[in-house]
Every structure is written in C-alpha cells, then in structure tokens.
Amino acid sequence: MFERLKFYLSFNRIGPDMLLTHWILYFKWFTHLVYKSKFHYFANNAEIRPGSYLLNIETISLGKKVVVRPLSYIAGETPAHTSGKPSIVIESDVLLSPGVHIYPSNHKFAGSSKPIMYQGDTKPRAVTIKSGAWVSANVIILQGVTIGENAVVGAGSVVTKNVPARVVAAGNPAKIVKRLKNG
C-alpha cells in the first residue's frame, strides 16, 4: 500500500486513472501543497478541476487564477525534450473550458513504408496562452501556437497558427472572426 501511494505521489501525471492525483484535486489546499513542487510553475490560486488529464506536469506552467476544467487534456512534453523550459505556458487569468486539448508535439508521418507509431515524434514547440484568454469547450491547440492576451477561441476550434491579442478566432482551422474593442 505504501509503495502504491509513493508511486502516485511521484508520478508526473494527473487524471482520473491516477486515483491519488485525481483525489487530491478535490482539496484545493492539498492540490497546491503537492503540485507546487511538481509543476514547472503552479500559482497559489491556479485551479485544476477533477476529471482533467495533465501529463509531464513538470513542463507545464500555470499562472494566477488559471482554471482548467474537467475533460481537458494537457500533454506537456517530456523533460528530456524541453531543456528545462516549460513546453506549455498558461499565463494568469486564463479560462480553459471543458474538453480543451493542448499538444506541444506531434507524430512524424514521413512516409507509408512503416506504421506512423514507429516514425517518431516531431520536435516539440511550446504552446503559450497569454493572460486573460478564454479557450472555449472542445478546442484543440497544436504545437508552436501562441494565443494572444484577452483572445477568445470559439468552441470546437482547431488552432494551428497563432491567435493575436483581443480577437475571437473560431473554426477548423481557427481563423479570426471578430476583433474585440477595449472597454
């Protein structure tokens, strides 16, 4: 029992399939106590809701008042590929609605002579979500993307390119559909 507990606490993954890491999310004070040292950065009032999946958490940075809602899947890159830098940076005051997926790398698919699973991965490129952004439900954010400050990404979008600050982007692939005014 002690070995299993030690395994859950040492593992760099959060999710319903990791019972202890999932259970911790129900207690905010305990979440901060445990995850402050595990993430690249974890602000005191960052919040991960139960039902979220986060992998390679030591390469993920969560700023102040970030909220990660259930069913989100944030796949940080392995530390060996990041040179000590975070592969996913989510700045302050960011809302991630349910079902958001973030991937800083992808599979290579250079040819059809061998299965894709044996062709390796692309070089990871960091994903950044700037302060004040809102990423709506079921959005997929691919490698190398930056979502600008106070930008909104519409539900169900696939973000393959940078989204500027203060715009609404939507679609597959996501495109700017509206510019937001100050006020």
Helices and strands as residue ranges (DSSP letters): H 2-10, E 13-14, H 19-24, H 28-35, E 41-42, E 47-48, E 53-55, G 57-59, E 60-62, E 67-68, E 73-75, G 79-81, E 88-90, E 95-96, E 101-102, G 116-118, E 127-129, E 134-135, E 140-141, E 146-147, E 152-153, E 158-159, E 167-170, E 175-179
